[in-house]
């Protein structure tokens, strides 16, 4: 049967009807707020390429975490920007390093009311900006880096992180970190694997956010944008190594990959709406070219529709407030 018996528009007639028949809905508990804490600043430092996002002080970070918890947001993902860097990212393994102090401050502020996540990677801490240490030829040394990741993970767990997010795309990183955590007695700390992380042009504003010192690119360890099936291999390997959750990053240009991963994963799947996605919508909205709120809501809902159980987005707090208003 077809028209006139079938009229799909009947289910679109009013806002109430559209709400009733919606196939997907967002909830604050599904959102994760990425947040940056910078050593040596006394006031939050706004980012020019990401309007509305700042590098936090420890005090402003605690305030942001408290607000997120009050809004029912699921988690916060912490990134640290140290005052000093070196070739091996020593500030990342320092118990008193800025990221570890940020984790401890947030844990003291919100306890278990918010899932506290932290980035296990060296790119913020190295003077060359790569996610691992370099060998004599300037190539990222996978296995030497793994040892440092294990030590970073233990310090972050000790500081109070509930979940660790290894984002460096080193082969074997989940297995090494899981072993390090278990050996140190942190068997309850979860691993949120950046399983399918692509070398993307859309990371640009993030480089400002972490004051990146990157020289060159990360194409030898982050995935190539051409590859789709390879993402499933990366996910399978991380699952075998002990990942508790897996992630696709970026979200926008990789919704097909996200859908593939969601279809096969036995564990929760996240997606990261990255800095370039944020910046594009903010820039277009600032110029009056798009409706800002509708574009934000639509972009995040699209990630949910593709299969994400959890969404990292810089709009998490604002979006959660809108969702609570609409109930």
C-alpha positions as CSV (number, residue, x, y, z in Angstrom):
1,X,0.0,0.0,0.0
2,X,1.1,3.5,-0.7
3,X,-0.4,7.0,-0.9
4,X,-3.0,8.0,0.0
5,X,-3.3,5.2,2.6
6,X,0.3,5.8,3.8
7,X,1.0,9.4,4.9
8,X,4.2,9.4,7.0
9,X,3.6,13.1,7.7
10,X,0.9,12.2,10.2
11,X,3.6,11.4,12.7
12,X,5.2,14.9,12.2
13,X,2.2,17.1,12.8
14,X,3.0,18.6,16.2
15,X,6.0,19.0,18.5
16,X,4.2,16.5,20.9
17,X,3.8,14.0,18.1
18,X,7.4,14.3,17.0
19,X,8.6,13.8,20.6
20,X,6.3,10.8,21.0
21,X,7.6,9.0,17.9
22,X,11.3,10.0,18.1
23,X,13.5,7.0,17.6
24,X,16.5,8.5,19.4
25,X,16.8,10.9,22.3
26,X,19.8,12.4,24.1
27,X,20.3,12.4,27.8
28,X,22.9,14.3,29.9
29,X,24.2,11.0,31.3
30,X,25.5,10.0,27.8
31,X,27.6,13.2,27.6
32,X,31.3,13.5,28.5
33,X,32.9,17.0,28.9
34,X,36.5,17.3,27.7
35,X,38.3,19.8,29.9
36,X,41.8,21.3,30.0
37,X,43.8,22.3,33.1
38,X,46.9,24.5,32.6
39,X,49.8,24.9,35.0
40,X,50.9,28.4,36.0
41,X,47.8,30.4,35.2
42,X,45.7,32.3,37.7
43,X,42.6,32.9,35.6
44,X,40.8,30.7,33.0
45,X,42.4,31.3,29.6
46,X,39.9,31.5,26.7
47,X,40.7,29.7,23.5
48,X,40.4,31.9,20.4
49,X,39.7,28.9,18.0
50,X,37.1,27.4,20.4
51,X,34.8,30.2,21.6
52,X,33.4,29.3,25.1
53,X,36.2,26.8,25.9
54,X,39.0,27.7,28.3
55,X,42.2,26.3,29.8
56,X,41.2,26.0,33.4
57,X,43.0,26.7,36.7
58,X,42.5,24.1,39.3
59,X,39.8,26.1,40.9
60,X,37.9,26.8,37.8
61,X,38.2,23.1,36.8
62,X,36.6,22.1,40.1
63,X,33.8,24.5,39.4
64,X,33.2,23.1,35.9
65,X,33.2,19.6,37.3
66,X,30.7,20.5,40.0
67,X,28.4,22.1,37.4
68,X,28.7,19.0,35.2
69,X,27.8,16.7,38.1
70,X,24.8,18.9,39.0
71,X,23.5,18.7,35.5
72,X,23.7,14.9,35.5
73,X,26.5,14.7,32.8
74,X,28.0,11.3,32.6
75,X,31.7,12.1,32.8
76,X,34.6,14.6,32.4
77,X,37.7,13.8,30.4
78,X,40.8,15.7,31.7
79,X,43.8,16.9,29.7
80,X,46.8,18.7,31.3
81,X,49.1,21.4,30.0
82,X,52.4,21.6,32.0
83,X,54.6,24.6,32.4
84,X,57.7,22.7,31.3
85,X,58.1,19.9,28.7
86,X,60.9,17.5,27.8
87,X,61.6,14.8,25.3
88,X,60.1,12.0,27.4
89,X,57.1,13.8,28.8
90,X,58.3,13.7,32.4
91,X,55.4,15.9,33.7
92,X,53.0,13.1,32.7
93,X,54.5,10.6,35.1
94,X,55.1,13.1,37.9
95,X,52.7,12.5,40.8
96,X,52.6,16.3,41.2
97,X,52.2,17.0,37.5
98,X,49.3,19.3,36.5
99,X,47.1,16.5,35.1
100,X,47.4,14.4,38.2
101,X,46.7,17.3,40.4
102,X,43.7,18.1,38.3
103,X,42.4,14.6,38.7
104,X,42.8,14.8,42.4
105,X,41.2,18.2,42.6
106,X,38.1,17.0,40.7
107,X,37.9,13.8,42.7
108,X,37.9,15.8,45.9
109,X,35.3,18.1,44.5
110,X,32.7,15.6,43.1
111,X,33.7,12.2,44.5
112,X,31.8,9.5,42.6
113,X,29.1,11.8,41.4
114,X,30.8,12.2,38.0
115,X,32.9,9.6,36.2
116,X,36.4,11.2,36.2
117,X,38.4,10.2,33.0
118,X,41.9,11.2,32.1
119,X,44.0,11.2,29.0
120,X,46.9,8.7,28.9
121,X,49.1,10.2,26.2
122,X,52.4,12.1,26.0
123,X,51.5,14.7,23.3
124,X,50.7,17.4,25.9
125,X,53.9,16.7,27.9
126,X,56.7,16.3,25.2
127,X,58.7,19.2,23.8
128,X,58.2,17.7,20.3
129,X,54.4,17.2,20.6
130,X,54.3,13.5,19.6
131,X,52.3,10.9,21.5
132,X,55.4,8.9,22.3
133,X,59.1,9.2,22.8
134,X,61.3,9.4,19.7
135,X,64.2,7.2,18.7
136,X,67.5,8.3,17.2
137,X,65.8,8.7,13.8
138,X,63.0,10.9,15.1
139,X,60.4,8.1,14.8
140,X,58.0,7.3,17.6
141,X,59.3,4.3,19.6
142,X,56.2,2.2,20.2
143,X,57.6,-0.1,22.9
144,X,59.6,2.4,24.9
145,X,56.5,4.6,24.9
146,X,54.4,1.7,26.3
147,X,56.5,1.6,29.5
148,X,55.8,5.3,30.1
149,X,52.1,4.9,29.5
150,X,52.0,2.2,32.1
151,X,53.6,4.5,34.7
152,X,51.3,7.4,33.7
153,X,48.3,5.2,34.1
154,X,49.2,4.1,37.6
155,X,49.8,7.7,38.7
156,X,46.4,8.8,37.2
157,X,44.7,5.9,39.0
158,X,46.4,6.9,42.2
159,X,45.3,10.5,41.8
160,X,41.6,9.3,41.6
161,X,40.6,8.7,38.0
162,X,37.8,6.2,37.5
163,X,38.5,5.7,33.8
164,X,41.7,6.1,31.8
165,X,41.6,7.0,28.1
166,X,44.8,5.8,26.3
167,X,44.7,8.0,23.2
168,X,48.2,7.5,21.7
169,X,47.4,4.7,19.2
170,X,50.5,2.7,20.2
171,X,50.2,-1.0,19.4
172,X,49.7,-3.0,22.6
173,X,48.9,0.0,24.8
174,X,45.8,-1.4,26.4
175,X,47.4,-4.7,27.4
176,X,50.4,-2.9,28.9
177,X,48.3,-0.4,30.8
178,X,45.9,-3.0,32.1
179,X,48.8,-5.1,33.4
180,X,50.4,-2.0,35.1
181,X,47.1,-1.1,36.7
182,X,46.4,-4.6,37.9
183,X,49.9,-5.1,39.2
184,X,49.6,-1.8,41.2
185,X,46.2,-2.9,42.6
186,X,44.0,-0.7,40.5
187,X,41.9,-3.5,39.1
188,X,38.6,-1.4,39.3
189,X,39.9,1.4,37.1
190,X,38.4,1.1,33.6
191,X,40.0,1.6,30.2
192,X,38.3,3.6,27.6
193,X,40.3,2.8,24.5
194,X,40.7,5.3,21.7
195,X,40.5,2.3,19.5
196,X,39.9,3.9,16.1
197,X,41.6,7.3,16.2
198,X,42.3,8.8,12.8
199,X,44.9,11.3,11.7
200,X,42.5,14.2,11.1
201,X,42.8,17.7,9.8
202,X,40.0,18.6,12.3
203,X,42.2,18.5,15.4
204,X,43.6,22.0,14.7
205,X,41.9,23.9,17.5
206,X,42.9,21.2,20.0
207,X,46.5,22.0,19.3
208,X,45.8,25.5,20.7
209,X,44.0,24.0,23.6
210,X,47.0,22.0,24.8
211,X,49.6,24.4,23.5
212,X,50.9,21.6,21.2
213,X,54.6,21.6,20.3
214,X,54.0,19.2,17.4
215,X,56.6,19.0,14.7
216,X,55.5,17.0,11.7
217,X,52.4,14.8,11.8
218,X,51.1,11.7,13.5
219,X,50.3,9.6,10.4
220,X,52.7,6.8,11.3
221,X,50.5,5.9,14.4
222,X,47.1,7.4,14.0
223,X,44.8,5.7,11.4
224,X,44.6,6.8,7.8
225,X,41.3,8.4,6.8
226,X,41.0,6.0,3.8
227,X,40.6,2.9,6.0
228,X,37.3,1.6,7.3
229,X,37.8,-2.2,7.9
230,X,41.1,-1.5,9.7
231,X,39.1,0.2,12.5
232,X,37.4,-3.1,13.3
233,X,40.8,-4.7,13.6
234,X,41.9,-2.0,16.0
235,X,38.8,-2.4,18.1
236,X,39.1,-6.2,18.2
237,X,42.7,-6.0,19.4
238,X,41.8,-3.5,22.1
239,X,39.0,-5.7,23.3
240,X,41.3,-8.7,23.4
241,X,43.8,-6.7,25.5
242,X,41.1,-5.7,28.0
243,X,39.4,-2.5,26.9
244,X,36.2,-1.9,28.9
245,X,34.9,0.7,26.4
246,X,36.0,1.7,22.9
247,X,35.9,5.0,21.1
248,X,35.9,6.3,17.5
249,X,37.6,9.7,17.0
250,X,36.7,12.0,15.3
251,X,33.0,11.6,15.1
252,X,31.7,13.8,12.3
253,X,33.7,12.4,9.3
254,X,33.7,8.9,10.6
255,X,30.0,8.1,11.4
256,X,30.2,5.1,9.1
257,X,33.1,3.7,11.2
258,X,31.1,4.5,14.3
259,X,28.2,2.5,13.0
260,X,30.4,-0.4,12.1
261,X,32.0,-0.4,15.6
262,X,28.6,-0.1,17.3
263,X,27.3,-3.1,15.4
264,X,30.1,-5.4,16.5
265,X,31.2,-4.2,19.9
266,X,30.2,-6.1,23.0
267,X,31.2,-3.2,25.2
268,X,29.9,0.5,25.3
269,X,31.0,2.6,22.4
270,X,31.9,6.3,22.6
271,X,32.6,8.9,20.0
272,X,34.5,12.2,20.3
273,X,33.1,15.3,18.7
274,X,36.4,17.0,18.3
275,X,37.6,20.6,18.4
276,X,37.4,21.2,14.6
277,X,33.7,20.1,14.6
278,X,33.0,22.5,17.5
279,X,34.9,25.3,15.8
280,X,33.1,25.0,12.5
281,X,29.7,25.2,14.0
282,X,30.6,28.1,16.3
283,X,32.2,30.0,13.4
284,X,29.2,29.5,11.1
285,X,26.8,30.4,13.9
286,X,28.8,33.6,14.8
287,X,28.4,34.6,11.1
288,X,24.7,34.1,11.2
289,X,24.8,31.3,8.7
290,X,23.2,28.6,10.8
291,X,21.0,28.3,13.9
292,X,23.5,27.6,16.6
293,X,21.4,25.6,19.0
294,X,19.7,23.5,16.3
295,X,23.0,22.7,14.7
296,X,24.6,21.7,18.0
297,X,21.6,19.4,18.9
298,X,21.5,17.9,15.4
299,X,25.2,17.2,15.3
300,X,25.2,15.4,18.6
301,X,22.0,13.5,17.9
302,X,23.6,12.3,14.6
303,X,26.5,10.8,16.6
304,X,23.9,9.1,18.9
305,X,22.0,7.8,15.9
306,X,25.1,6.3,14.4
307,X,25.5,4.1,17.5
308,X,27.4,6.0,20.2
309,X,26.5,5.2,23.8
310,X,28.7,8.0,25.0
311,X,29.6,11.3,23.3
312,X,32.5,13.5,24.2
313,X,31.5,17.0,23.3
314,X,32.7,20.5,24.3
315,X,29.0,21.5,24.4
316,X,28.2,18.8,27.1
317,X,27.4,21.3,29.8
318,X,25.3,23.6,27.6
319,X,23.5,20.8,25.9
320,X,22.7,19.1,29.3
321,X,21.2,22.3,30.5
322,X,19.0,22.5,27.4
323,X,17.9,18.9,27.8
324,X,16.9,19.5,31.4
325,X,15.0,22.6,30.4
326,X,13.0,20.7,27.8
327,X,11.8,18.0,30.2
